[in-house]
Amino acid sequence: MDLSRQRCRLWKELVLVASLLALGICQASGQIDINPDSLIGVETYRTRLVLENGPEDAQAYSWHRGANDTEENMIVSYNVTSDSQQNGPMFTGRESVLKTGDLHIRGSQLNDTGNYTVRVDAINGTQRATGWLKIQELEIPGISVNATSVVEDIDSVAAICYTNDTNVMWYVNSAPVSSNNRMTISPDTKTLIIQRIERFDSPLQCSIEIIPEIFGRSELIQLTVAYGPYGMTLTSMPNHLSGVVSAEIGTPVEMKCTAYSRPESQYRWFHNGSLLSFSGENISLPSLTWDQMGSYRCVVGNSVTQLTFYQRLQVQVPWRPKPAQKRVFTVSGSYVVVLIVVTVLGGVVFCATLIYILFKHYSTRYLLPWAQGGTLAGNWDSTAGPALRGGGGARVKRHKPGSGLSGIIWADR
């Protein structure tokens, strides 16, 4: 009997201990808390004190500055039933209570550091919890560059971030960057060098991480990047074809020259090699004249980049094939007289020349065949005197009268 009583008593004690443990666990799980107990915030950023294990039957939440929940140090309270907020003596205008009971502080300041106590009024009772908030000073790194006015694809920029932090992050045009073929970050991460600067490499900024996901950022450094002129076009109205503008006399002609550049492009116009007074990108000819025909050249330049480009247009009347025309040859009276005289004189000279040639031809034809074997065949006058005889065995004979020949001919024996 004694043994059975002892066993029964032991079971009762075990059941009691289990009940107490269960009760303690339930009470522990229902206790409100501020998470975390020691919270770190950053100056100028928002801070949120999170209430955990809040009862479901909560009627009101009130937050207090310090380790107690007196009315004198109340910051703000929120009534769940009426969905209304009441400000206390410690209210600064930056605090608010969320429906979950959390305390939200906008634009945290260094003097916000200290204890914070929350009181939760519920149907089943009131609970309190206290936590510590530490607001750190926001470190703003400094930044400087060697030049703010640069030329695209030519100049380089070196930027330095002034901070004691050894993990500096760099931003170019609001995007984080790392070392690449144009950008180099020094081993201590405090220097950024950009080679062959581009127009989209601005602004520059460096930052450091104060606490996880909270960064201190430097001011933005804006760069003035000169570029161009690029994308030059020369258009006209009427539209040109292969650089030729066809327009009738008296009709309007317009030409427009455009290019992308920073600073703004400078325009010059030349007509047939002469500089015009137009300095804009447009030329307007309201009524085309003959003097305005010819070659037009637009020259666009950038005084900073020292780049210059040009294009040309030829303005002329439309080409039309000329109709075929019959040619009539006319000669004036004086030219007719001269022509007649020249023709007559030419005819006389021609006839005289022809007669001379014929006479020469036939004279030679009749004489030469008569000479045979060194003597002349024919009828000769043998009574020629000695005075007509030649020396060296030659003799001279005269033609007989009536023989049809005249003159003297030499002949060898």
C-alpha positions as CSV (number, residue, x, y, z in Angstrom):
1,M,0.0,0.0,0.0
2,D,2.8,2.4,0.9
3,L,4.5,1.7,-2.5
4,S,1.3,2.5,-4.5
5,R,0.8,5.8,-2.6
6,Q,4.4,6.9,-3.3
7,R,3.9,6.1,-7.0
8,C,0.7,8.1,-7.1
9,R,2.3,11.0,-5.4
10,L,5.2,11.0,-7.8
11,W,2.9,11.1,-10.8
12,K,1.1,14.1,-9.3
13,E,4.3,16.0,-8.8
14,L,5.3,15.3,-12.4
15,V,2.0,16.5,-13.7
16,L,2.3,19.7,-11.6
17,V,5.8,20.4,-12.8
18,A,4.7,19.9,-16.4
19,S,1.8,22.2,-15.9
20,L,4.0,24.9,-14.4
21,L,6.5,24.6,-17.2
22,A,3.7,24.8,-19.8
23,L,2.3,27.9,-18.0
24,G,5.8,29.5,-18.0
25,I,6.3,28.8,-21.7
26,C,2.9,30.3,-22.5
27,Q,3.7,33.4,-20.4
28,A,7.1,33.7,-22.0
29,S,5.7,33.4,-25.5
30,G,3.1,36.1,-24.7
31,Q,5.5,38.7,-23.3
32,I,6.0,41.7,-25.6
33,D,9.5,42.7,-26.6
34,I,11.3,45.4,-28.7
35,N,13.4,43.8,-31.4
36,P,16.3,44.1,-31.1
37,D,17.0,45.2,-27.5
38,S,19.8,47.4,-28.7
39,L,19.0,49.0,-32.1
40,I,21.4,51.1,-34.2
41,G,20.1,53.8,-36.4
42,V,21.7,56.3,-38.7
43,E,21.4,60.0,-38.7
44,T,18.8,61.5,-41.3
45,Y,17.5,57.9,-42.0
46,R,14.3,56.5,-40.7
47,T,14.3,54.2,-37.7
48,R,11.7,51.6,-36.8
49,L,11.4,50.1,-33.3
50,V,9.6,46.8,-33.9
51,L,7.1,45.4,-31.3
52,E,7.1,41.6,-31.1
53,N,4.6,39.2,-29.4
54,G,2.0,41.9,-29.3
55,P,-1.4,40.5,-27.9
56,E,-4.2,40.1,-30.3
57,D,-6.6,41.8,-28.0
58,A,-4.5,45.0,-27.7
59,Q,-6.6,48.1,-27.2
60,A,-3.9,50.8,-27.2
61,Y,-0.1,51.3,-27.8
62,S,1.9,54.1,-26.2
63,W,5.6,54.8,-26.6
64,H,7.6,56.7,-24.0
65,R,11.1,58.2,-23.9
66,G,13.1,56.6,-21.2
67,A,12.8,53.4,-19.0
68,N,9.3,54.1,-17.7
69,D,5.9,54.8,-19.1
70,T,4.9,58.0,-17.3
71,E,2.6,60.6,-18.9
72,E,5.4,63.2,-18.8
73,N,7.7,61.2,-21.1
74,M,5.1,59.9,-23.5
75,I,5.9,60.4,-27.1
76,V,2.8,59.2,-28.9
77,S,0.0,56.7,-28.4
78,Y,-2.3,54.9,-30.8
79,N,-5.9,53.8,-29.9
80,V,-6.8,50.6,-31.9
81,T,-10.5,50.9,-31.3
82,S,-10.9,54.5,-32.5
83,D,-7.9,54.3,-34.9
84,S,-6.6,57.6,-33.6
85,Q,-3.3,58.9,-32.5
86,Q,-2.5,61.1,-29.5
87,N,0.7,63.1,-29.2
88,G,2.5,63.4,-25.9
89,P,5.0,65.9,-24.3
90,M,8.0,64.2,-26.0
91,F,6.5,64.3,-29.5
92,T,8.8,66.0,-32.1
93,G,6.6,65.7,-35.1
94,R,8.7,62.9,-36.6
95,E,7.2,60.0,-34.7
96,S,4.2,57.8,-35.5
97,V,2.7,54.5,-34.3
98,L,1.8,51.9,-36.9
99,K,-1.2,49.6,-36.5
100,T,1.1,46.8,-35.5
101,G,2.3,48.8,-32.6
102,D,5.8,49.7,-34.1
103,L,7.3,53.1,-33.5
104,H,8.4,54.9,-36.7
105,I,10.9,57.8,-36.5
106,R,11.5,59.9,-39.6
107,G,14.8,61.7,-40.1
108,S,16.6,60.3,-37.1
109,Q,18.8,62.7,-35.1
110,L,21.8,62.1,-32.8
111,N,19.7,63.2,-29.8
112,D,17.2,60.4,-30.5
113,T,19.7,58.0,-28.8
114,G,18.4,56.5,-25.5
115,N,15.8,54.2,-23.9
116,Y,12.4,53.7,-25.4
117,T,9.5,52.0,-23.5
118,V,6.3,50.7,-25.0
119,R,3.1,50.0,-23.1
120,V,0.4,47.7,-24.5
121,D,-3.0,47.9,-23.0
122,A,-5.0,44.8,-23.7
123,I,-8.3,43.3,-22.5
124,N,-6.4,40.7,-20.4
125,G,-3.9,43.3,-18.9
126,T,-1.1,45.7,-19.6
127,Q,2.5,44.8,-20.7
128,R,5.6,46.8,-21.0
129,A,9.0,46.5,-22.7
130,T,12.1,48.7,-22.9
131,G,14.8,48.9,-25.6
132,W,17.9,50.9,-26.3
133,L,18.3,53.0,-29.5
134,K,21.7,54.3,-30.8
135,I,21.8,56.8,-33.6
136,Q,25.1,56.9,-35.4
137,E,26.4,60.0,-37.1
138,L,26.1,59.9,-40.9
139,E,29.5,60.0,-42.4
140,I,29.6,61.9,-45.7
141,P,32.7,61.1,-47.7
142,G,34.3,63.9,-49.7
143,I,35.1,63.8,-53.4
144,S,37.3,65.7,-55.8
145,V,38.3,65.4,-59.5
146,N,41.2,66.7,-61.5
147,A,39.0,68.3,-64.2
148,T,35.3,69.0,-64.7
149,S,35.5,70.2,-68.4
150,V,36.8,67.5,-70.7
151,V,36.7,66.4,-74.3
152,E,35.2,63.1,-75.3
153,D,37.5,60.3,-76.3
154,I,40.6,62.4,-75.6
155,D,40.8,63.5,-71.9
156,S,41.0,61.4,-68.7
157,V,39.5,62.0,-65.3
158,A,40.8,61.0,-61.9
159,A,38.5,61.1,-58.9
160,I,39.5,60.8,-55.2
161,C,37.1,59.8,-52.3
162,Y,38.1,61.2,-48.9
163,T,37.1,58.7,-46.1
164,N,38.7,56.5,-43.5
165,D,36.7,53.6,-44.7
166,T,38.6,51.0,-46.7
167,N,35.7,49.8,-48.8
168,V,34.6,52.6,-51.1
169,M,32.0,52.0,-53.8
170,W,32.0,54.1,-57.0
171,Y,29.1,55.3,-59.1
172,V,29.2,56.6,-62.6
173,N,26.0,58.0,-64.0
174,S,24.2,56.6,-60.9
175,A,25.3,53.0,-61.7
176,P,27.9,51.1,-59.6
177,V,31.2,50.4,-61.5
178,S,34.3,48.3,-61.1
179,S,37.6,48.2,-62.9
180,N,37.3,47.6,-66.6
181,N,39.1,48.4,-69.9
182,R,38.5,52.2,-69.4
183,M,38.1,52.5,-65.6
184,T,40.6,51.7,-62.9
185,I,40.0,51.6,-59.2
186,S,43.0,51.8,-56.9
187,P,43.8,48.9,-54.4
188,D,42.6,51.0,-51.5
189,T,39.4,51.7,-53.5
190,K,39.7,55.5,-52.9
191,T,40.7,56.5,-56.4
192,L,38.9,56.1,-59.7
193,I,40.6,56.8,-63.0
194,I,38.5,57.0,-66.2
195,Q,40.4,56.8,-69.6
196,R,38.9,58.3,-72.8
197,I,36.0,59.9,-71.0
198,E,32.6,59.6,-72.7
199,R,29.6,61.9,-72.5
200,F,27.6,59.4,-70.4
201,D,30.4,59.2,-67.7
202,S,28.7,61.8,-65.5
203,P,27.9,62.4,-62.7
204,L,30.6,60.8,-60.4
205,Q,29.9,59.7,-56.8
206,C,31.5,57.6,-54.1
207,S,29.9,56.0,-51.0
208,I,30.7,53.9,-47.9
209,E,28.5,51.4,-46.0
210,I,27.8,52.7,-42.5
211,I,25.6,49.8,-41.4
212,P,24.1,47.0,-43.6
213,E,22.1,48.6,-46.4
214,I,22.7,52.1,-45.1
215,F,25.3,54.1,-47.1
216,G,26.9,57.4,-46.8
217,R,27.2,59.0,-50.2
218,S,29.3,61.9,-51.4
219,E,28.1,64.8,-53.4
220,L,27.5,64.4,-57.1
221,I,30.3,65.7,-59.4
222,Q,28.9,66.8,-62.7
223,L,31.3,66.7,-65.7
224,T,31.0,68.9,-68.8
225,V,31.9,66.6,-71.6
226,A,32.4,68.3,-75.0
227,Y,31.8,66.2,-78.1
228,G,30.9,66.4,-81.7
229,P,29.8,67.6,-84.1
230,Y,28.4,64.2,-85.0
231,G,25.6,63.0,-87.3
232,M,25.8,65.9,-89.8
233,T,23.0,66.1,-92.3
234,L,22.3,68.6,-95.1
235,T,18.7,68.6,-96.4
236,S,16.8,70.8,-98.8
237,M,13.4,71.7,-100.1
238,P,12.9,70.8,-102.9
239,N,14.7,67.5,-102.0
240,H,18.1,67.1,-103.5
241,L,19.1,64.1,-105.6
242,S,22.7,63.0,-105.2
243,G,23.6,66.5,-104.0
244,V,21.8,68.4,-106.7
245,V,18.8,70.7,-106.0
246,S,16.7,71.3,-109.1
247,A,14.6,74.5,-108.8
248,E,13.1,77.0,-111.2
249,I,13.9,80.7,-111.3
250,G,11.5,82.5,-108.9
251,T,10.7,79.5,-106.7
252,P,11.6,79.2,-103.0
253,V,14.6,77.1,-101.9
254,E,15.5,76.1,-98.4
255,M,18.6,74.3,-97.1
256,K,19.1,73.0,-93.5
257,C,22.3,71.8,-91.9
258,T,22.1,69.9,-88.6
259,A,24.7,68.2,-86.3
260,Y,24.9,67.0,-82.7
261,S,27.5,68.8,-80.6
262,R,28.3,70.1,-77.2
263,P,28.7,73.0,-76.9
264,E,26.3,73.9,-79.7
265,S,27.6,73.6,-83.3
266,Q,28.8,76.7,-85.1
267,Y,27.6,77.0,-88.7
268,R,29.1,78.7,-91.7
269,W,27.8,78.9,-95.3
270,F,29.7,79.4,-98.5
271,H,28.3,80.2,-102.0
272,N,30.6,79.4,-104.9
273,G,33.5,79.6,-102.5
274,S,32.5,83.0,-100.9
275,L,31.5,83.2,-97.2
276,L,27.9,84.2,-96.6
277,S,26.5,86.2,-93.8
278,F,24.3,83.4,-92.6
279,S,25.4,82.0,-89.3
280,G,22.5,79.7,-88.5
281,E,21.7,76.2,-89.6
282,N,19.1,77.3,-92.2
283,I,19.3,79.1,-95.5
284,S,16.1,80.4,-97.1
285,L,16.0,81.7,-100.6
286,P,12.4,83.1,-101.1
287,S,12.7,83.7,-104.8
288,L,15.6,82.0,-106.6
289,T,17.6,84.2,-109.0
290,W,20.3,83.4,-111.5
291,D,22.9,84.9,-109.1
292,Q,21.9,82.4,-106.4
293,M,22.6,79.4,-108.6
294,G,25.7,77.4,-107.9
295,S,27.4,75.5,-105.1
296,Y,26.5,75.8,-101.5
297,R,28.7,74.4,-98.7
298,C,27.7,74.1,-95.0
299,V,30.6,73.9,-92.6
300,V,29.8,72.9,-89.0
301,G,32.4,73.0,-86.2
302,N,33.0,72.8,-82.5
303,S,35.4,75.4,-80.9
304,V,36.2,73.1,-78.0
305,T,36.8,69.7,-79.7
306,Q,38.3,71.5,-82.8
307,L,36.4,69.2,-85.1
308,T,35.0,70.4,-88.4
309,F,32.8,68.8,-91.1
310,Y,31.1,70.0,-94.2
311,Q,28.7,69.0,-97.0
312,R,27.8,70.5,-100.3
313,L,24.7,71.0,-102.5
314,Q,24.4,72.2,-106.1
315,V,21.5,74.5,-106.9
316,Q,20.6,74.5,-110.6
317,V,17.6,74.7,-113.0
318,P,16.1,71.4,-114.0
319,W,17.7,69.8,-117.0
320,R,15.5,69.6,-120.2
321,P,16.5,68.1,-123.6
322,K,16.6,70.8,-126.3
323,P,14.3,70.2,-129.3
324,A,16.0,69.5,-132.6
325,Q,16.4,72.6,-134.9
326,K,17.0,72.9,-138.7
327,R,20.2,74.8,-139.4
328,V,20.1,77.3,-142.4
329,F,23.4,78.4,-143.9
330,T,23.4,82.0,-144.9
331,V,26.3,84.2,-146.2
332,S,26.3,88.0,-146.4
333,G,26.8,89.9,-149.7
334,S,30.4,90.9,-149.2
335,Y,31.3,87.3,-148.4
336,V,29.6,86.2,-151.6
337,V,31.8,88.7,-153.7
338,V,35.0,87.5,-152.0
339,L,33.9,83.9,-152.5
340,I,33.3,84.5,-156.3
341,V,36.7,86.3,-156.8
342,V,38.5,83.5,-154.9
343,T,36.8,80.9,-157.0
344,V,37.6,82.6,-160.3
345,L,41.2,83.2,-159.4
346,G,41.5,79.6,-158.2
347,G,40.0,78.4,-161.6
348,V,42.5,80.5,-163.6
349,V,45.5,79.2,-161.6
350,F,44.2,75.7,-161.9
351,C,43.8,75.9,-165.7
352,A,47.2,77.5,-166.2
353,T,48.8,74.8,-164.1
354,L,47.0,72.1,-166.1
355,I,48.1,73.6,-169.4
356,Y,51.7,73.8,-168.3
357,I,51.7,70.2,-167.1
358,L,50.2,69.0,-170.4
359,F,52.6,70.9,-172.5
360,K,55.6,69.7,-170.5
361,H,54.3,66.1,-170.8
362,Y,53.8,66.0,-174.5
363,S,57.1,67.9,-175.4
364,T,59.1,65.3,-173.6
365,R,57.1,62.4,-175.2
366,Y,58.0,63.4,-178.8
367,L,61.7,64.2,-178.3
368,L,63.2,61.4,-176.2
369,P,62.3,58.4,-178.5
370,W,64.3,59.9,-181.4
371,A,67.7,59.5,-179.7
372,Q,69.2,56.1,-180.6
373,G,72.8,54.8,-180.3
374,G,74.2,58.2,-179.5
375,T,73.0,59.8,-182.8
376,L,69.7,61.4,-183.6
377,A,67.5,59.6,-186.1
378,G,65.7,61.9,-188.4
379,N,66.3,64.6,-191.0
380,W,69.1,66.9,-190.0
381,D,70.7,69.9,-191.8
382,S,74.3,68.8,-192.6
383,T,75.3,72.3,-193.6
384,A,75.7,73.4,-190.0
385,G,78.8,75.4,-189.6
386,P,81.9,74.4,-187.7
387,A,81.1,77.0,-185.1
388,L,78.2,74.8,-184.0
389,R,80.2,71.7,-183.5
390,G,81.1,70.6,-180.1
391,G,84.4,69.3,-178.9
392,G,85.3,65.9,-177.7
393,G,83.9,64.1,-180.8
394,A,80.4,65.6,-180.5
395,R,78.6,67.3,-183.2
396,V,75.6,69.5,-183.5
397,K,72.9,69.1,-186.0
398,R,70.0,71.3,-186.9
399,H,66.5,70.2,-187.9
400,K,65.7,70.5,-191.6
401,P,63.0,72.9,-192.5
402,G,59.6,71.3,-192.9
403,S,60.6,68.3,-190.7
404,G,58.2,69.5,-188.0
405,L,61.0,69.8,-185.5
406,S,62.8,72.9,-184.3
407,G,65.8,73.7,-182.2
408,I,69.2,72.1,-181.8
409,I,70.1,68.8,-180.2
410,W,73.4,67.5,-179.2
411,A,74.4,63.9,-180.2
412,D,77.5,61.9,-179.7
413,R,79.2,60.0,-182.6
